[in-house]
Amino acid sequence: MKPNNTQIEILVLFNSENGSTYRMAQAIARGINSYPGAKAVLKQVPRIMALKDEQTKSFAAVPYATINELPLYDGIAFGSAVHFGNMTADMRYFLDQSVTIWTQRKLEGVPATVFMSAGSGAGREGAILSFWNTLAVHGMLIVPVGINGASEIDQSVPQGNTVFGASSLTGNKMSPRPSEGELQIAKLQGYALAKAAKGHRLTSEATAEIVPALQENQIEAKLKALNIELPEAPAPVGNYKPYRISGNQVFINQVALINGKIAHPGIIGTDISQEQAKEATRQTMLNVLSVLKQATGGDLNRVRQAVQLTGFFNTAAGYANHAVLMNEASNLLVEIMGESGMHTRGTVGASSLPLNSAVEIQAIFELKD
Ligand SMILES: Cc1cc2nc3c(=O)[nH]c(=O)nc-3n(C[C@H](O)[C@H](O)[C@H](O)COP(=O)(O)O)c2cc1C
């Protein structure tokens, strides 16, 4: 069964009265077992009414399945006699008990295939297709046979093979039934199911690794990857809030505070160099992000996108490199948030800024609904 086992296990679940479906099931199982690392488990569906001579049947020793074990397998081959162009009542009754499994979506994506035993063959293709309806409602991955092996089997006798699944024409006595050809197609069908089940197992394992990574807070993951630790959000120094949410937008204003002091204070180009101004800009942008985190209740995944950044720079008269400084903030934001960090931008030179900061950034972000 599934848990941490490199072998895949596939249930061959059949309902037979006279043994033909059972013989087809055995051929399906042989095909499964011929696939490296795959093992077939043969079980029959419980009966609504016991057969009179059940103990004399070839399949008497095959255990009955319980409905709750279906999700434990890597794949399921369903086999039934054709009854009036449909699956048998036993099979129908059994599958009708799978409502909880269905609503819990436990069979979703699990490979499944259908084989049958018919008399004349009347309605056998329709029977397989109508069986598929139930599997589709469960979201199972249906594996047909196609024309696999069809041209190699003895064409001098009628054969029950269909592109949807193997079947036997037990009413036709031109050869012993199930015929060698019918059993051969069933074997190929079992092999194809095992192959799909192996693929399903590998995909499930890969998804199990990927999904938590995808669910992880992507902005936090990026911050970690860039070795950036957000500073403590600076407390307001007046009668205002560090952020305000209006509708689904967050408004933030920050200066270059770090541990209660301004990083590289003064006039750019006179008191501080361009490099120092860049450091102050980066610090200011980190402060913006740390306030944004506060605004989202600590969950930066709630941010849909950046909207607008406006940078104010305390510059000497004639200074014209504002864009170079503001790029420091823009690049940092896009590096952390990717495409959703893109924003419109305003950049302004000012003759003085609060606390003698060299930089002030106003930011607007949009939150997810
Ligand atoms: C109630 C009933 C309905 C059947 N309806 C069909 C049918 O629609 N088409 C057909 O080809 N055979 C039909 N058959 C024949 C069986 O499908 C056939 O005998 C089959 O091989 C039995 O499988 P088993 O040996 O596994 O019991 C019917 C048999 C019964 C008892």
The ligand as a Gaussian input file, in Angstrom:
#p B3LYP/6-31G(d) Opt

LIG

0 1
 C      -28.654000     -10.579000     -15.731000
 C      -27.676000     -10.778000     -16.853000
 C      -27.586000      -9.827000     -17.847000
 C      -26.661000      -9.966000     -18.878000
 N      -26.575000      -9.006000     -19.822000
 C      -25.661000      -9.139000     -20.819000
 C      -25.526000      -8.119000     -21.795000
 O      -26.182000      -7.108000     -21.781000
 N      -24.614000      -8.302000     -22.779000
 C      -23.840000      -9.435000     -22.864000
 O      -23.023000      -9.531000     -23.744000
 N      -23.948000     -10.403000     -21.914000
 C      -24.822000     -10.292000     -20.896000
 N      -24.910000     -11.260000     -19.930000
 C      -23.964000     -12.393000     -19.969000
 C      -22.778000     -12.199000     -19.030000
 O      -22.239000     -10.915000     -19.200000
 C      -21.716000     -13.229000     -19.298000
 O      -22.236000     -14.505000     -19.049000
 C      -20.467000     -13.001000     -18.506000
 O      -19.423000     -13.721000     -19.115000
 C      -20.593000     -13.460000     -17.076000
 O      -19.400000     -13.212000     -16.388000
 P      -18.921000     -14.143000     -15.194000
 O      -18.537000     -15.474000     -15.772000
 O      -17.771000     -13.441000     -14.616000
 O      -20.066000     -14.243000     -14.242000
 C      -25.836000     -11.144000     -18.923000
 C      -25.948000     -12.094000     -17.899000
 C      -26.866000     -11.928000     -16.876000
 C      -26.966000     -12.978000     -15.803000

